[in-house]
Each structure stands twice: as structure tokens, then as C-alpha cells.
Amino acid sequence: MSQQRRSFTPEFKQESVNLCRRSGKSECHLAQELGIPQQTFDRWMRHAAGHPKDPTAFWRPRSARSCAGKAGNSNVLQMVLR
């Protein structure tokens, strides 16, 4: 049985990076809280560092992405924000 690969919306990625920047929590700690593999979160942070003045670095036009199976992302982020 193969394991299904998880995917995250661009909005979730951006909000996660913003939360890390604002909260002062370590990347490792925040990745654990969000349930994201550390390597994945590190990649998001590197991507955002390449676009420091672009608050929407992860966003693409809605027509270019599929939203199927990604509805739970914002719920996890909301739990961490509390």
C-alpha cells in the first residue's frame, strides 16, 4: 500500500511562513506544531526568502491549481494561531 503525498495550498504556505516570521518561534518548533515535515517547511522558508518583498510569493492564479483535498489546511493553521 502506497502512502498518498500531502499537498498544501499556496495560502497555507504563505500564512505558515508569515506566522514563523511574526511569532518568533523556531522553524523546527512551528513545523512540528503545524504537522509539516521540517524539510518541507525549510523549503518554504527558502522560497519566501527569495521573494522578501512579495507577501504573495506562493500564490498562483486559482485556475492554475486544484483545490481538491486541501480544505483542511486552514483549520490546522487556525489551531496554531490560537
N, C-alpha and C positions, 0 to 999 in steps of 0.2 A: 504494500500500500504506500503510495507516494504522499508526501506532505504538500499541501497547497501553499503556494507562495503568497504572503500577505502583501497588500498594497495600501498606500496611504494617499489621501487627496493632497493636492498642492497646498490647499488652505491649512490642512493639519500640519504639514511640514513647516510652513511659514510660521504658524502660531507656536509650534514647538520651539523653533529657533528663537522667536521673539521672547517666549517665556524664559528660555535659558539666558538670554541677554539681560532681561529685566530682573529676574529673580535672584541672581547671584548664586544660584545653586550650581554645582559642578555638572558638566555634561554627563558624566557617568551616573550620578545620582538621578538626574532628570530622566535619562534614558530608562533607568530601572523603573521609576515611577510611572512612566508612560507605557512601559511594556515594549519598548523598542530595542532591538539589538544595538549594542554600543557602536559597532562598525557602521550601521545604517545611520545612526544619529550623527556620528563623526562626519560622514559623507555629506549630510545635510548642512552641517555647520561649515564645512569647507566650501560647499556650493554657495551658501549665503555670504561667506567672506569674499568670494569673487564678485559679488554684487552688493557691496556695502551700502550704497545709496538707493537701492531698489527694494522697497518694502514688499514687493510682489514678485520676488525672484523665482518663486516656484510656480506661479500661476501661468496657465495656458488658456487659450480660448476654450470655453465649455465644449464646443463641438469637437475638440481635439482629444478629449478624454472621456473615459467611460466611468460612470458613477456607480455601476453595479457592484454591490457587495462592499461598499465603502462607507455606508451610513453610520457605522459605529465609531468612526474615528473621532468625531467631535465630542461624543459622550465621554470618552476617556480623557480628553483634554480638559473638559469642564470639571471632571472629578479632581484633577490635579490642581486646577486653578483655585479650588475651594480651600 
